Amino acid sequence: MAGALEISKSDLKLCQQDGVVPLRGAVSDEWVERLRQAIEKDISEPGPYFHGYIPDNGIGGFHGNVRICESDATFNEFCSNGPLPALAAQFFDAKKVNLFYDQLFVKEPNTENRTRWHNDLPYWPVRGHQIMSFWVALDHVTLDSGALEFIRGSHLWDIWYQPETFGKTAGHGEYERNPDYVDIPAIEESRDDYEIVSWDLNPGDVYAFHAMAVHGAGGNNRSSVRRRGYTVRYTGDDAVYDDRTGTNLNLRSHSHQDGSLLDSARFPVVWESI
């Protein structure tokens, strides 16, 4: 199951320019099925960092969790020995790849809640350019079931948007204000002002995107289709720990200082060049 997709030069260039690229068939059918089973286990017995969003219309449901690879063998094996570390290494052109953390997003049918527009890095206690996410589709994903949307080239803006909660949640408190951040504009109300891109995905397809890419997602408006997304975040050679104000409390490390290398049991090296 380990053999990784070889990313074309054109896709590597596209990601550098746009901040995002879809990777077709990057995750095998076998891994898709194993991840689906692991997700059902986490839904029935949530890990310690579970966060559930309350549906706006009282219908559907959202199940989210982070750092589940630390307590579940299937997620751990996928993050460490699956196809993604080698994919990250190709994007980074790095000597090593660290596992930062993993995250689960399940929008049940008829869950109208949007995932608000944001960029990820302001939420994370890490800095560097070689920081990416790999969002694995475990269902057929379309715009009306909650496909991710991205603003093309926004990873190059160098604008850090103030983190905010994603609705009425269990497991998430308010974020500290960081004076170096700005409030994100009302993108949804002025969509025509931005170059927004999105792709439908099949199970096993992946969105690969930079940590500063501005993105969001609509609700799952389908009545019989789930939208299960599993995301793994990786870092490369230039990433270091960052203790700045306003990051997610559940992602911080008490054993790292500002500027220190991530290499540790908490942020293990999962790929190295030979």
C-alpha positions, 0 to 999 in steps of 0.5 A: 500500500505504500507506493506513492504517486509520482507528481508531474512537473506541471502539477508541482508548478501549478501548486507553486503558482495557485497554492492548490492542486488535485491529485487523482487516485493518490490513495488506494481503494484499500486505504480508503476502506480502512480509513472509512472504518477508522472514521466510524470508530472515531464517531462512535468513540471520539478521541480526546480532541473531538469537536462537533459543530451544531447544525444551523438548521437542526438537521444533519451533523458535523464530526471533527477531530484532530491528532487522532493518529496519536491514539488510533493505529490505522490513522497512525499507519496511514500518516506514517507509512501510507502514500502521503509522506512521499507526496509531501517530499515531492512538493517540498523537495525536502530532505525530510518530512515531519508529520504535523497532525491529522484532522477529520471532517465529516459532514452528514447529509443535509448539514447546511453549515459552511466551513468559513473562509480562512487560511490555516497557518495562523491557527498553527504553532509552526512557521515556514514555507514547507507546510502543506495539507493533504485532504483525502476524499472518502466519498464522491465530493461535489460543490453541493456536498461540500467540496473545498473551494480555494482562492487561486494564488492566495498563498502568496498574499502573505496576509495572516487572517485572524482565527475564528471558531467555525460556528457553535462548537463542542470542544473549541473555545474562542481564539486569542486576538493576535495584533499582527493578524487582520480580519478576513473580508466577507469573501462569500458576499463578494465572490466575484472579486476573487478567482475561486477554484474547486474540483469534484473528487472521487474516493481516493483523490486528494486536495494538496494545498499550501498552509496559507491558501485561503479556502472554505467549503459549502454545506452538504446539501445532499440528502443521501451522501456523506462528505467524509474528508480526512486531512494530514498536515506535513512540514519540510526542512524549513519548518520550526515551532512558533509560540505566537499568540492565537494558535489552537491550544490543542495543537501546541506543544509544551516540549518545544520552544519558539524556533526549535526544530519539530523533530520529536515524538510529537512531530515525528520524521516520517520520510527522509531522503536516502 
